[in-house]
Amino acid sequence: MSSVSTKGQPRKRRFDVTLFVGLGIAIGFIVLGHVVEGGSVSSLAQGAAALIVFGGTCGAVIVSFGAAEVLRAVRSLRQLVVDEERPAEELLASVSRFAMKARKEGIVSLEDDVDRTDDPFLKRGLSLAVDGTNSTLLRSMLEAENMSAFDRDEAPARVFESAGGYAPTIGILGAVMGLIHVMENLSDPARLGSGIAVAFVATVYGVGSANLLFLPIGTKLRARAARLAQRREVQIEGILGIQEGLNPRLIDQKLRGLLGVADTSPSRRLKGRAA
């Protein structure tokens, strides 16, 4: 019998460029509209406004979450570009192999194979099942771990969503500061333009960064956390099915239903055509 282990196999990395494509489309059309109306691209480049909005937003987020949590959120941006998640079909195939071996040789026969799997959650769950843990207790333990992992995965999303809440307000603060600068220099018309520019551009930076960058990133990170939690829920059902000795095909169909993945195996397609 072939091994059910997946350890040692390199995890395929898939690069997702939608973040850059979406940002390019959004910013490009906004700037294009500004130019079409007769504006200048250089008028949108205001260093003082950028310092106020982005520096102020960063400081507010650090106060809210702490430097360590903010750094963790920044590092999580890599997950939006480099996707290392296990494909659904690979997950289903792994659980099916475990189920078939347990069905033929008993669940204790999985002990060596479990030690070689590279999925920590699946490994812990199957180890508990092999050790004879009560199914009710097993479900409770795995669901608690899943909830804890979801909270951890969702934390970076909360950081970016908070940044999206702070940025527009700090942009308004930058606008007020620009108007203060204007009022202080009413006697010098040559300096009025820069103050007014900072006032309006700071608002653009605040509202724009919130709605084009921070909030979309937060939404994408939250969706990823939910997707990983769903995968773990599927693993829980698979582990419990293996423990109960259910038919491997029944387990596979149940998990496919939870994931919304169709069975594309040749035998299944032929049966569908015959029907």
C-alpha positions in Angstrom: 0.0 0.0 0.0 1.3 3.4 -0.8 2.1 5.8 2.0 -0.5 8.4 2.9 2.2 10.8 4.0 2.6 14.2 2.4 5.7 15.3 4.3 8.7 16.2 2.3 6.6 17.3 -0.8 7.3 20.9 -1.6 4.2 23.1 -1.2 3.2 24.7 -4.5 3.2 28.5 -4.4 0.7 30.4 -6.4 1.2 34.1 -7.0 -1.9 36.3 -6.8 -1.5 39.6 -8.6 -5.0 40.8 -8.1 -4.0 43.1 -5.3 -1.6 45.0 -7.6 -4.0 44.9 -10.6 -6.9 46.2 -8.5 -4.8 49.0 -7.0 -3.5 49.9 -10.4 -7.0 50.1 -12.0 -8.5 52.1 -9.1 -5.6 54.6 -8.8 -5.1 54.8 -12.5 -8.7 55.7 -13.3 -8.9 58.2 -10.4 -5.8 60.0 -11.6 -7.0 59.8 -15.2 -10.2 61.4 -14.3 -8.3 64.2 -12.4 -6.2 64.8 -15.5 -9.2 64.8 -17.9 -10.8 67.5 -15.7 -7.7 69.6 -16.3 -5.8 68.8 -13.2 -2.1 68.0 -12.9 -0.6 64.7 -11.5 2.0 66.7 -9.7 -0.7 68.6 -7.7 -1.6 65.3 -6.0 2.0 64.8 -4.8 2.1 66.6 -1.5 4.8 65.4 1.0 3.3 67.3 3.9 -0.1 65.7 3.4 1.4 62.3 3.1 3.4 62.7 6.3 0.3 63.8 8.2 -2.1 61.1 6.9 0.2 58.1 6.8 2.3 59.0 9.8 -0.8 59.8 11.9 -2.6 56.6 10.8 0.4 54.5 11.6 0.8 56.0 15.1 -2.9 55.6 15.8 -2.8 51.9 14.8 0.2 51.3 17.0 -1.5 52.9 19.9 -4.5 50.6 19.3 -2.7 47.3 18.7 0.9 47.6 19.7 4.0 47.5 17.6 4.3 43.7 17.5 0.7 43.2 16.2 1.2 45.9 13.6 4.4 44.3 12.4 2.6 40.9 12.2 -0.1 42.5 10.1 2.5 44.0 7.7 4.1 40.6 7.4 0.8 39.0 6.6 0.7 41.0 3.4 2.9 38.4 1.8 0.0 35.9 2.2 -2.1 38.1 -0.2 0.5 37.7 -3.0 2.0 34.3 -2.3 -0.7 31.7 -1.8 0.6 28.6 -0.1 -2.7 27.1 0.9 -3.2 23.4 0.2 -5.6 22.9 -2.7 -9.0 21.5 -1.8 -8.5 18.4 -4.0 -5.2 17.7 -2.2 -6.9 18.0 1.2 -9.7 15.6 0.1 -7.3 13.1 -1.3 -5.2 13.1 1.9 -8.3 12.5 4.1 -9.6 9.8 1.7 -6.3 7.9 1.8 -6.4 7.9 5.6 -10.0 6.8 5.6 -9.3 3.9 3.2 -6.4 2.6 5.2 -8.3 2.9 8.5 -11.3 1.1 7.0 -9.1 -1.8 5.9 -6.6 -2.1 8.7 -8.1 -0.3 11.6 -7.5 3.3 12.8 -4.5 2.2 14.9 -2.7 1.4 11.6 -2.6 5.2 10.9 -0.2 5.9 13.8 3.0 5.9 11.7 1.4 7.7 8.7 0.0 10.4 11.0 3.5 11.2 12.3 4.7 11.8 8.7 1.9 14.2 7.6 2.9 17.9 7.3 -0.5 19.4 8.2 -0.3 20.3 12.0 -4.1 20.4 12.5 -4.8 17.2 10.7 -1.9 15.5 12.5 -3.1 16.5 16.0 -6.7 15.5 15.2 -5.8 12.1 13.8 -3.4 11.5 16.7 -6.2 12.0 19.2 -8.5 9.8 17.2 -5.8 7.0 17.0 -5.3 7.3 20.8 -9.0 6.5 21.3 -10.3 10.0 22.4 -14.0 10.1 22.8 -15.7 11.6 19.7 -17.6 14.3 21.6 -14.4 15.4 23.4 -12.4 15.2 20.2 -14.9 17.5 18.4 -14.9 19.9 21.2 -11.1 20.1 21.4 -10.7 20.5 17.6 -13.4 23.1 17.3 -11.8 25.1 20.2 -8.5 25.0 18.4 -10.1 26.0 15.1 -11.7 29.0 16.8 -8.4 30.0 18.4 -6.6 29.7 15.0 -9.3 31.8 13.3 -9.0 34.6 15.9 -5.2 34.6 15.3 -5.6 34.6 11.5 -8.1 37.3 11.6 -6.0 39.7 13.8 -4.1 41.3 10.8 -7.5 42.1 9.1 -8.6 44.0 12.2 -5.4 46.1 12.1 -5.9 47.2 8.5 -9.6 47.8 9.0 -8.7 50.1 11.9 -6.3 51.9 9.7 -9.1 52.3 7.2 -11.2 53.9 10.0 -8.5 56.3 11.2 -7.1 57.5 7.8 -10.1 59.6 6.7 -10.4 61.3 10.0 -6.6 62.1 10.0 -7.0 63.3 6.5 -9.6 65.8 7.8 -7.1 66.8 10.5 -4.6 67.4 7.8 -7.1 69.6 5.9 -7.7 71.7 9.0 -4.0 72.1 9.6 -3.6 73.2 5.9 -6.4 75.8 6.4 -4.6 77.0 9.6 -1.5 77.5 7.5 -3.6 79.5 5.0 -5.1 81.7 7.7 -1.6 82.4 9.1 -0.4 83.6 5.7 -3.3 85.7 4.4 -0.9 88.6 4.0 1.3 86.6 1.7 -0.7 85.4 -1.3 2.3 83.5 -2.6 2.1 81.0 0.3 -1.6 80.5 0.2 -1.6 77.9 -2.6 0.6 75.4 -0.8 -1.6 75.5 2.3 -4.8 75.0 0.3 -3.2 72.2 -1.6 -2.2 70.4 1.6 -5.7 70.9 2.9 -7.4 69.2 0.0 -4.8 66.6 -0.8 -4.7 65.4 2.8 -8.4 64.6 2.6 -7.8 62.8 -0.7 -5.0 60.7 0.9 -7.1 59.9 3.9 -10.2 58.8 2.1 -8.4 57.2 -0.8 -6.0 55.1 1.3 -8.9 53.9 3.5 -11.1 52.8 0.6 -8.5 51.7 -1.9 -5.9 50.1 0.3 -6.6 49.5 4.0 -10.2 48.3 3.9 -9.8 46.1 0.8 -6.7 44.5 2.4 -8.6 43.9 5.6 -11.5 42.4 3.7 -9.1 40.0 1.8 -7.3 39.0 5.0 -10.6 38.3 6.8 -11.8 36.2 3.8 -8.6 34.2 3.9 -9.0 33.6 7.7 -12.6 32.4 7.1 -11.4 30.1 4.3 -8.7 28.5 6.5 -11.3 28.0 9.3 -13.6 26.3 6.8 -10.8 24.0 5.7 -10.2 23.0 9.4 -13.9 22.4 9.9 -13.8 20.0 6.9 -10.8 18.3 8.5 -12.7 17.9 11.7 -15.6 16.2 9.9 -13.2 14.0 8.1 -11.3 13.0 11.2 -14.6 12.1 13.0 -15.8 10.1 10.0 -12.5 8.1 10.0 -12.9 7.5 13.8 -16.5 6.3 13.3 -15.3 3.9 10.5 -17.6 5.5 7.8 -17.2 4.4 4.2 -14.4 6.5 2.6 -16.6 7.4 -0.4 -19.3 8.7 2.0 -16.7 10.8 3.9 -15.3 12.1 0.6 -18.8 13.2 -0.7 -19.6 14.8 2.7 -16.4 16.8 2.6 -16.9 17.8 -1.0 -20.4 19.1 -0.1 -18.9 21.2 2.8 -16.2 22.6 0.5 -18.5 23.0 -2.5 -16.1 20.9 -4.7 -17.5 18.7 -7.4 -16.2 15.1 -7.9 -14.4 15.3 -11.2 -13.0 11.7 -11.1 -13.4 9.8 -14.5 -15.6 7.1 -12.9 -18.0 9.7 -11.5 -18.2 11.5 -14.8 -19.0 8.3 -16.6 -21.8 7.5 -14.1 -23.2 10.9 -14.6 -23.3 10.5 -18.4 -24.9 7.1 -18.1 -27.7 8.5 -15.9 
